[in-house]
Amino acid sequence: MAGRPAREHLLTSVQMARFVAHGYLCLDGVVPQDINAQALDMLPTGVPAVPYATPVDEAYPEGHFARDVIELPAVAGALRSLVGPDPMVDYHTVHIRPPEEEHAQALHADGMIDVRRDTFDIQLMYYPSEVTLDAGTTLLVPGSHLRRTNESDPGRYQNLRGQHRLVCSAGSVALLDHRLWHCGRRNDTATTRHMFKIRFNPTVPQVRLWNTDDLDDPAVVEELRTGFPWYEQATRRLEHVNRIRLWRAMTGDPDFDLNRLLTRVTKRPGRTAARA
């Protein structure tokens, strides 16, 4: 990949806290039309697979639309903030939603054989053409990424309160925690919809990789407190505990807490944090 992104293109602490709470972020319309056109020429015939853990530069040579997308300043800065320098390509795939199809994809989470808790892969979803509400949008369930489930178990649910349908401009890029519940909705238009997805594996500890100048901004805590309408009242605190664990790992701050939720169970007399 290209060199280190300029600091102004890295995510802020507030944006990172929002990612930890929501499980995704979207960069709307950041890819220029010439790259979108190149992608639309290539995607219908597929993109050859690459072996697991291929460096980005080997997976996508210069001039390849995927390499151009990844090296755009906004995309490169967000990726650097989330997975650090020199991530590996786990896999990539082309998702095609045919026109006027009769079914939608079931809600699911990807790769749930991965049982890590305090680290994550990033799934980049690139949309080279506009995605309207009728065009088979990607449906996301904000805040679902830290609720462990088997890969297809969420498919029993339909229309969760607070779900988000990713309506976006041509050239948009979504970056997802690999555990986020999502699915492709039915395409009711007369036009085929294409999406290119890459899963990135970090090769460095995911600790303070972003612009931390605003780490003490009160808005960070407010983002981490965000609730979603599909949460059950009794388990809302468990979602906060999961976020606290992840934020502690990402910031290297073992004492960060919200309402002393995690401190109460890790620092009891006779019980150490390592055993908790």
N, C-alpha and C positions, 0 to 999 in steps of 0.2 A: 504494500500500500504506500501511498504518498507519505511524506514526512508528517511530523506532529502538526495537527491543526492549530491555527491561531487561537489564542485564549478566548477571544470574543465568540468563537464558534463552539466552544465547549458548553455543555449544559451547566446551569447554575444549581446551587443546592436546593433552591425552591423547586426547580424543574425535576431534579432527581427525587425529591421527597414526593412530588406528585406521581412520578413513575412508580415509586415503591407502593403508594396507595392504590393507584389505578391499574398498574401492570402494563401500561402501554403509553406511547405518545405518537402523535401524528404530525408530520411535516407536510403541510398541504401545498401542492403545486410547486415543489422545489426543483423538479427536474425539467430542463429546457425541452422544447418541442422536438428539436433535432434528435435528441437521445430517445425520446418517446417513439418517434417514427422508426428509428433503428430497431428498438425493442419489438414493436408491433410487426416488423418484417420477420423477425427471428422467432418469436414465441409460438406462432401457430405450428411450426415444425419441431418445436422442442429445443432444449438446450442440453447438450451432452453431459451426462453425469460425471462427477469427479470423485475420486476416492475420499473416504472419510479423513478428516484432518489435513486437508490440502491448504497450503498458504494461499491467501487471496491472489497474490501476483501470479501464481501458477494456475489457479482455477480460472482466472479471467485476465487474459493478456491485454496489453494496451490496445485501445480501440474497441474492445468489447463493451457493449452497452452496460453490462453489470459493473464492470470496473469504473466506467464513467459515472454511474450513479453513486457508487460507494465513495468515490473521491470528491464528490461535490462538497464544498465547505460545510454546509449545514448537516449533511448526512455523516461526513467524516468526523465532525465534531461531536455529534450525538453518539456515534459508535465508539469513539475513543473514550467518551465519558462513561459508557455503559460496560464495555468489555475490554477497554484498554488497547494498547498497540499490538499489531501483528496477530489478530485473531485468526483462528483456523476455520475453514469452511467445513461444517459437519455434513451438510448436503444442500442441494437446491432442487426446486421442482417448479413446474409450470402448472398453474391452476387455470382451467378454462371452464367458464360457465356458458353453455350454449344458449342460443336465443330461444325464447318461449319454451323453456324446459318445464317439466311437470313436477319436479321434486327439489327439495333443498337438502343440504348436508346436515347431519345430526350434530348437535352441540358436542364438543369434545375438547380435550386438552392434548397437546402433542408430547410424545416421548415420556410417558409417566413411569417408565422403568428407571428414570433418573430420580433418585431419592435424595439428592442434595437439598439442603434447606437454606443455607446462608450464602448461596451463589446461584448464578443462573446463566443460561445461554440467551442470546437475542435472536429473534426471528424478524428478519426484515421482509416486509411485504410491499412490493412496488407495483403501482397501478399506472400503466402508461397512457390510459385513456380515462376520461371522466367516468365516475361511478355515480349514477343517480339512484334514487331510492328504489326504482323499479328494476335496476340492472343487476340484481343479485349481489347486493352489498355483502361485505364481510361483517358478520354480527359479532360483537365483543361483549363480554360480561365484565364490566369494571370491578376490580377488587376480588376477582375469583382465583388469581394465580397462586395465592398462598394457602388455599384450601385444598389439601391433598385429596386426590381422587384417582380412581383408575381411569384410563384414557377415554373410554367411551361412556362411562357412567353418567356424565351430565346430559347425555342424549335423551334421557327420560323426561327432561324438563323442556318446557316451551314457554317463550315469552315471559322471562323473568323481569320483574320491575327494575327499571334503571338500566336495562340492556341498551347497547349503543350500536346503531347501524352506521357503518363507516362510509358515509356519503362524502366524496372528495373530488377535487379537481384533477385533470390530467397531470401526470407527473408527481403524484403524491406518494409519500413513503411513510408507512407505519412501522414502528419498532415495538415488538412485544416481548415481554418475559415469556419464555417458552412454555410456561405452565398455564397461561391465561386460557380460559374457556372461550371458544370461538367456533364459528361455522360459516360456510358460504350459503347465502340465501338464494332462493329461486330467481332466475333471470326471466323477467316477464317482458323484456324488450325484444326487438327484432335484430339486435346487434350482439355479437359474441363479446363476452367480457374476459380479459386476460389479467392474470396477476402472477408475478414472479416472486418466489419466496426463497430466501437464503437463511439457513441457521448458522450462527456464528458461535464458536467455542472460544472463551477467553483463554489466554496463555499466561496471564499474570494475575495476581490477587486483585480482586475488584474492590480496592480500597482507595478512596479519595482520588479517583481518576478524573473528576470533573473540576470546574472552577469553584473552589470552596470559599471564595471571598465572602459569601453571604451565609456561611454555615450557621451563624448565630442569629440569623434573621428570624423573628417570631413566626413569619409565614411558613417556615419549614415545619414547625410543630403543627400549625393549623392544617397544612396539607396532609401530614401523617395521621391526623385525627379524622380525616374525611370518612363519612359513612355512606353506604349505598342502600337504596330502598329494598333490595332483595335480602339483605342481611336479617337473620333472626335477632331479636332484641338480646336474647341471652348469650348469643355467640359473637356479638359485635366486639366484646372485649378480647375474645380469642383472636380475632382478626388483627386487633391492635397489638397484641402480644407478638404475633408473627411478624408484623411490620417492625416492631421494636428490635427483635432479634436480627432482622435483615439490616436495619439501619445501623445497629451496633457494629455488625460485621463490615459494612461498607464504609463507615467512618473511622473504624478502629477505636471507638469510644465504648468501653464495656459498661459504663455507668449511665448511658442515655436511657431515659424512660419516659413514659406517659402515665401520669397519675400513679406512679410507683407500681404499675401492674406487674412488671417482671421482677422488680426488686423484691417484692413481697414473697415470691416463690423461690428466688435464688439465693437470698441472704438470710434465711431463717437460721436460728441456732441449731448447730449440729448438721447443717446441710450446706454444701459448697456449691458454687455456680457450676463447677465442672460436673457435679452429679445431677444437676437439675434437669 
